[in-house]
Amino acid sequence: MSSIFFRQFLNDSTACASYLLGCKSMAAFAVVDPHAGLVEDYVAVAESQGIPIVAIFETHVQADHISGLPALVERTGATAYLPEGCGVAFEHMPLADDQVVELGNVEVRALATPGHAPSHHAYLVADHVRSPEPWFVLSGDALLIGDAGRPDLHAGATQSAGDMARRLHRSLHERLLTLPDHVLVYPAHYSGSVCGRGLSANPASSIGYERRTNPLLALGSEDEFAAALLRDVPPAPSEQAAIVAANRIGGPPAGAR
């Protein structure tokens, strides 16, 4: 019998997906990529199961919406986990590539997948009651369903959008696409998000299906991939700078979503 609990939360106003998961038998839940508008929902579902939220993971510093991490930490006392080097100014546990966090029988393994952001992790999840192999991956903004995360929102003086796109190509082909085809894919965004252009309205897929059908994954060279990813990029979020600044310090700016 599986001990894993898993729920996907969709916020249609920003087309963001977030996740509540963990081990029921050992009473340990986590939230991944929490949205500020859904904090009470995560808490309510966890309380309905009688399980505490003990960990909160971000795949990266978000640029399109305010994170619910600070409010959720305050509400639950959970430990915040972010990719090492992400540059936030609040208390957290930095995760290195391949580092593991155990939630009872559920294993969450960090997989460094930079490119959308300089510091970005996907999270491989396994249920050890069933198998040590990963069951699904929470891919953040690296691999989206039918698309990949735009590379310009976190580009800057030291890394151009083209450089970031090439890093993302390597992250996809050298990390995520080395996973078995059966591994399920749950991204941080779906159709309607400004973080991509060709996103599916279906907020879930598998490595095998994306390998066969995602047009960006069919582009073999880094240069081809970068050119396609940077073509017809939608406008950046109007409050991007304020949102990123708020998510780095752990508090919302006035008027931001």
Secondary structure as UniProt FT lines:
FT   STRAND          4..11
FT   TURN            12..15
FT   STRAND          16..23
FT   TURN            24..27
FT   STRAND          28..32
FT   HELIX           36..38
FT   HELIX           39..49
FT   STRAND          53..57
FT   HELIX           69..76
FT   STRAND          79..83
FT   TURN            84..85
FT   STRAND          93..95
FT   TURN            97..98
FT   STRAND          100..103
FT   TURN            104..105
FT   STRAND          106..112
FT   STRAND          121..127
FT   TURN            128..130
FT   STRAND          136..140
FT   TURN            141..142
FT   STRAND          143..144
FT   TURN            145..146
FT   STRAND          147..148
FT   TURN            153..154
FT   HELIX           161..174
FT   HELIX           176..178
FT   TURN            181..182
FT   STRAND          184..187
FT   TURN            191..192
FT   TURN            194..195
FT   STRAND          205..206
FT   HELIX           207..213
FT   HELIX           215..218
FT   HELIX           222..229
FT   TURN            230..232
FT   TURN            238..239
FT   HELIX           240..249
FT   TURN            254..255
//
